Amino acid sequence: MSDHKSFLAALPASDKAALTETSNRAGLTHLAAHGGLILVTGFLIVLKVPFWPLLLLVQGVLITFLFTLEHECTHKTPFRSERLNDWVGRVAGFLILNPFEWFRYFHLAHHRYTNLPGQDPELAGAKPETLGLWIAHVSGLPYWRGNLAVLARLVTGRFRAPYAPERALPRMAREARVMALLYAAALGSLIVSPLLFWVWLLPVLLGQPALRLYLLAEHGDCPFVANMFENTRTTYTNRIVRFLTWNMPYHVEHHVFPAVPFHRLPDLHRRMRDALKVTADGYAAFTRDYLARRL
């Protein structure tokens, strides 16, 4: 296939219907496993089992990668229930300082204008082009700084962006104000107990670099063109990473057909793999090649 549009045009209607069928069962099963790991790891940290400080990074990666679930919820695909998609997305976004109502429109614009300079909002934070900028990017500090600024503008009603419709701004502001109050309560709880610091706040700081490395592979060093087979990368990886990321390493597949839920992306991949143009054999290989082009 020459581009993603011709691929979709050639896909039989029956296949499209099967691929886009959502499932509360599939979504809740995956959520129970992911959420269960977070709870178990957090409990082990509280118990201070042997070598428990090592679990802080594990906990951080588990929580931080809820971003991929929140991302899916913006597409309303992890669950059949629209209400469930919205509330799970809000909770996931709260845990990682990524307001769901704001991110919904930010991400919609990213899909509409993927990798097109001046139109894709993801390109506003340019991909790091030097080793120093790469280290800063992977640290997660620009993420925290940027999202805190977004939250502050939402809370004060000063947020405006080309991708955010006026009608959605009051809803975005309400969510941000609730989030700000909950963050204040969480920080206030530290006066009484350091529990949230050890099971949530410190872990998400430690886990953010793993998410930055993962996300950089999705479009990093891809051409600035409209064809989804060229501007997006699918990364071949193991089952553990695919589980943690809700199958989003199948990223070309997701961009070509965003209505396909996470549990059907492997099926779409089998239909699409011969058409893929930009792939990587794992995240370590992508990172090595990305840095090699800059050193």
C-alpha positions in Angstrom: 0.0 0.0 0.0 1.3 3.5 -0.9 -0.3 5.2 2.1 -2.6 4.7 5.1 -5.7 5.9 3.2 -5.3 3.3 0.5 -4.8 0.6 3.2 -8.0 1.6 4.9 -9.9 1.8 1.6 -8.9 -1.8 0.8 -9.9 -3.2 4.2 -13.2 -5.1 4.0 -16.1 -3.6 5.9 -16.6 -6.8 7.9 -12.9 -6.6 9.0 -13.4 -2.9 10.0 -16.4 -3.8 12.1 -14.6 -6.7 13.9 -11.5 -4.6 14.5 -13.4 -1.7 16.1 -15.5 -3.7 18.5 -14.9 -2.4 22.0 -15.2 -4.6 25.1 -15.7 -3.7 28.8 -14.5 -7.2 29.6 -11.2 -6.8 27.8 -10.6 -3.3 29.2 -11.5 -4.1 32.8 -9.4 -7.3 32.7 -6.3 -5.4 31.6 -7.1 -2.5 34.0 -7.4 -5.0 36.9 -4.0 -6.5 36.1 -2.3 -3.1 35.6 -4.0 -1.6 38.6 -3.4 -4.7 40.7 0.3 -4.5 40.1 0.3 -0.9 41.3 -1.5 -1.8 44.5 0.7 -4.8 45.2 3.9 -2.9 44.6 2.7 0.0 46.7 1.8 -2.4 49.5 5.3 -4.0 49.4 6.8 -0.5 49.6 4.7 0.3 52.7 5.8 -3.0 54.3 9.4 -2.1 53.5 10.2 -5.6 52.3 13.9 -6.4 51.6 15.3 -4.1 48.9 12.1 -2.1 48.9 13.8 1.1 47.5 14.2 -0.8 44.2 10.4 -1.1 44.0 10.1 2.7 43.8 11.2 2.7 40.2 9.0 -0.3 39.4 6.0 1.5 41.0 6.9 4.7 39.1 7.0 2.9 35.7 3.7 1.2 36.5 1.9 4.5 37.4 3.6 6.6 34.7 2.6 4.3 32.0 -1.0 4.8 32.8 -0.5 7.6 30.3 -1.0 5.0 27.6 -4.4 4.1 29.2 -5.4 7.8 29.4 -4.3 8.2 25.8 -6.6 5.3 24.8 -9.5 6.7 26.8 -9.3 9.9 24.7 -10.3 7.7 21.8 -13.1 6.0 23.8 -11.7 2.6 22.9 -10.5 0.7 26.0 -14.1 0.1 27.2 -17.5 0.0 25.6 -18.9 2.3 28.2 -18.3 6.0 27.4 -18.7 6.9 31.0 -16.1 4.4 32.0 -13.6 5.7 29.4 -14.1 9.2 30.7 -13.6 8.4 34.4 -10.7 6.0 34.0 -9.1 8.6 31.8 -9.6 11.3 34.4 -8.1 9.2 37.2 -5.1 8.1 35.1 -4.5 11.7 34.1 -4.7 12.9 37.7 -2.1 10.4 38.8 0.4 11.7 36.2 -0.4 15.4 36.1 -2.0 15.2 32.7 -5.5 16.8 32.7 -7.8 14.5 30.8 -10.2 17.1 29.3 -7.3 19.2 28.1 -5.4 16.2 26.8 -8.4 14.9 24.8 -8.3 18.0 22.5 -4.5 18.2 22.4 -4.3 14.5 21.3 -7.1 14.9 18.8 -5.1 17.6 17.1 -2.0 15.4 17.2 -3.9 12.7 15.3 -5.4 15.2 12.8 -2.0 16.8 12.0 0.5 14.1 12.9 4.1 15.3 12.6 3.1 18.3 10.5 5.1 21.4 11.7 3.0 24.3 12.8 -0.1 22.1 13.2 0.8 19.1 15.4 0.9 20.4 19.0 3.3 17.7 20.0 5.9 19.3 17.9 5.8 22.5 20.0 8.1 20.8 22.3 10.7 20.0 19.6 12.4 16.6 19.7 15.9 16.9 21.3 18.6 17.4 18.7 21.7 17.3 20.9 22.9 14.9 23.7 22.3 17.7 26.3 18.8 18.3 25.1 18.1 14.6 25.0 19.2 14.2 28.7 17.0 17.1 29.7 14.1 15.7 27.7 14.5 12.2 29.2 14.8 13.5 32.7 11.1 14.5 32.6 11.7 18.0 33.9 10.3 19.7 30.8 7.2 17.5 31.1 6.5 18.5 34.7 7.3 22.1 34.0 5.0 22.2 30.9 2.1 20.4 32.5 2.2 22.5 35.7 2.0 25.6 33.5 -1.0 24.1 31.6 -2.7 23.2 34.8 -2.1 26.7 36.2 -3.5 28.4 33.1 -6.5 26.1 33.2 -7.2 26.8 36.9 -7.0 30.5 36.3 -9.1 30.4 33.2 -6.3 31.8 31.1 -5.7 28.8 28.9 -6.2 29.2 25.1 -4.9 27.1 22.3 -5.9 26.6 18.6 -6.9 23.0 19.3 -9.1 23.8 22.3 -12.7 24.8 21.3 -14.2 27.6 23.4 -17.1 25.4 24.4 -14.7 23.0 26.1 -12.8 25.5 28.1 -15.2 25.7 31.1 -15.2 21.9 31.4 -11.4 21.8 31.2 -11.1 24.5 33.9 -13.5 22.7 36.2 -11.4 19.5 36.0 -8.2 21.4 36.5 -9.5 23.1 39.7 -10.6 19.8 41.1 -7.2 18.3 40.3 -5.5 21.3 42.0 -7.6 20.8 45.2 -6.8 17.1 45.3 -3.1 17.8 44.7 -3.2 20.3 47.6 -4.9 17.7 49.8 -2.3 15.1 48.9 0.6 17.5 49.7 -1.1 18.4 52.9 -1.4 14.8 53.9 2.4 14.6 54.0 2.3 16.6 57.2 0.5 13.6 58.8 2.0 10.7 56.9 4.7 10.3 54.2 2.6 7.4 52.6 1.7 9.2 49.4 5.3 10.4 48.9 6.6 6.8 48.9 3.9 5.1 46.9 3.0 7.8 44.4 4.8 11.1 44.3 8.5 10.0 44.4 7.8 7.0 42.1 6.2 9.0 39.3 9.3 11.3 39.3 11.5 8.2 39.0 9.3 6.6 36.3 8.9 9.5 34.0 12.2 9.0 32.1 11.1 5.5 31.0 7.9 7.1 29.5 9.9 9.8 27.8 12.2 7.2 26.2 9.1 5.2 25.1 7.2 8.2 23.6 10.3 9.4 21.7 10.1 6.3 19.6 6.6 6.9 18.4 7.5 9.8 16.0 11.1 10.7 16.7 13.2 11.1 13.5 10.1 10.3 11.3 9.5 12.4 8.2 7.3 15.5 8.4 4.7 14.2 6.0 1.0 13.3 6.2 1.3 9.6 5.4 0.9 7.6 8.6 3.1 4.8 7.2 6.0 7.3 7.2 5.4 9.8 10.0 4.9 7.1 12.8 6.9 4.2 14.0 5.9 0.7 15.2 8.4 -0.7 17.7 8.8 -4.5 18.0 9.1 -5.4 21.7 8.2 -8.1 24.2 4.9 -9.0 25.9 5.7 -7.2 29.1 6.2 -3.9 27.4 3.1 -4.4 25.3 1.1 -5.1 28.4 2.5 -2.1 30.2 1.8 0.2 27.3 -1.7 -1.2 26.4 -0.3 -2.4 23.0 0.7 1.1 21.9 4.0 0.0 20.4 1.8 -0.9 17.5 1.8 2.8 16.9 1.5 3.0 13.1 -1.5 0.7 13.4 -3.1 3.0 16.0 -2.6 6.1 13.9 -3.8 4.5 10.7 -7.0 3.3 12.4 -7.5 5.0 15.8 -10.9 3.5 16.4 -9.3 0.1 17.0 -9.2 -0.7 20.7 -5.9 -1.8 22.3 -6.8 -5.5 22.4 -7.4 -5.7 18.7 -4.2 -3.9 17.6 -2.3 -7.2 17.3 -4.9 -8.3 14.8 -4.6 -5.1 12.8 -0.8 -5.5 12.9 -1.0 -8.9 11.2 -3.0 -7.3 8.4 -0.7 -4.3 8.1 2.8 -5.5 8.8 3.8 -5.9 5.2 2.9 -2.2 4.6 4.9 -0.8 7.5 7.7 1.5 6.4 9.1 2.8 9.7 9.9 0.3 12.5 12.4 -0.3 15.3 13.6 -3.6 16.8 13.1 -2.6 20.4 13.4 0.6 22.4 17.1 0.1 23.2 17.8 -0.2 19.5 15.8 2.9 18.7 17.5 4.9 21.4 20.9 3.8 20.3 20.2 4.8 16.7 18.6 8.1 17.7 21.6 9.1 19.7 24.1 7.8 17.0 22.5 10.3 14.6 23.3 13.1 17.0 26.8 12.3 18.2 
